[in-house]
Amino acid sequence: MTWIEAWKDTFGISSEVPLGVVAFGAVFCLYFFVVLPSSIIFNFLDHKITADLQARVGPNRAGPKGIFHFLADFLKLMEKGITRKKGAPNWLWFSLHSMALYSTIAALPIGADLVLLNTDMSALVPVWTFIVLALGLMLLGLEQRTVSGGFGGLRLAAQVLAGSFPSTVAILCVGFKSGGLKWTQIVDAQGAYPHHWTAFSDQFSFIAFCVFLCGGLILLSVPPFDAALGPSELAGGISSQEAGRRLSLFWFGRFYGFFFWSMMTAALFLGGWRAPEAVTEIARGVAGPWLYRALEAGVIVSKAFFVMLSWVVVSRVVPRLRSDQITGFAWKILCPFALVALAGVSIWISFVGIGS
């Protein structure tokens, strides 16, 4: 069953509906029913967890327990004007940022039948797209024509190069284990329980899991690896001249990259959308395909949130690293460990076999 047939079957769409309409509807649903609600929930949980860890009051005024704090932040951003210098070019950053932000949705591993891009390059496509996203952020800093923006852009470029190599090697480790880089192939090679997941199948895969997670966070400049984006010594960094809708787009792009990378981590190493067979059989028998596919989406999104919130806890108790420390960590530690994992996985499958 192709993804088009799966979407039509799930939502009861007539076979006469044009392909373009189905594709647009699929992208619309993924953004407005998966990505956007996830950003709202994560924003709330991030504020609450950070407040608890730092022993201070979290959001508690906008709605019960502060659940509408995201709406207050959004309205506040919409009221603010643009503080950028007149005449500074910005169309290139906006174009690259939007292209990277909205093109990767096709490769979002949301479920066995709901993933839009399921080819032999599915697991590699997001990495190169995130490099384009980082390139857009680098240009955002360089086009400000300020010292803080210029140094921020150059630091970001160095971080992207340092984080992309070990992450790609870690993906190759998973490809060796599963026999391919299709999302369905990677997830089908794993089981529903932790001892069947790639991350815990052998010691080399666990090393690849750690390398992939850290390398991606360096690539995306997620705290505490966010020295390039604007610590105190850069006076606000590359986003210092952004406000209003452009600043909201900047921060949504930051969340989207973190969320997508966590989804990739769940699909590559944590069993993806696999749920226990007893649960999936009940879901199929009770309400048909839509509940089963919603269950798959819920499983992998929950795993992604576990990864994200776990890292939030780590980032709040670990001091921010300097830019040279980040790149040194990537080149001197992550890259050698990634190559060791790749060699180890290659030797492992030569004795045990692919998919073991």
TAWO-V169435 format. One record per helix or strand of 3 or more residues. SS is the DSSP state (~ for helix, > for strand). FROM is the first residue (numbers start at 1). TO is the last residue. Records with the same first field share a line. If there is no record, write none. Layout:
SS->FROM-TO ; FROM-TO
//
This chain:
~->3-11 ; 19-53 ; 64-66 ; 69-79 ; 91-107 ; 122-142 ; 147-178 ; 183-188 ; 194-196 ; 198-200 ; 203-219 ; 227-230 ; 232-234 ; 237-239 ; 244-269 ; 277-287 ; 289-317 ; 323-352
//
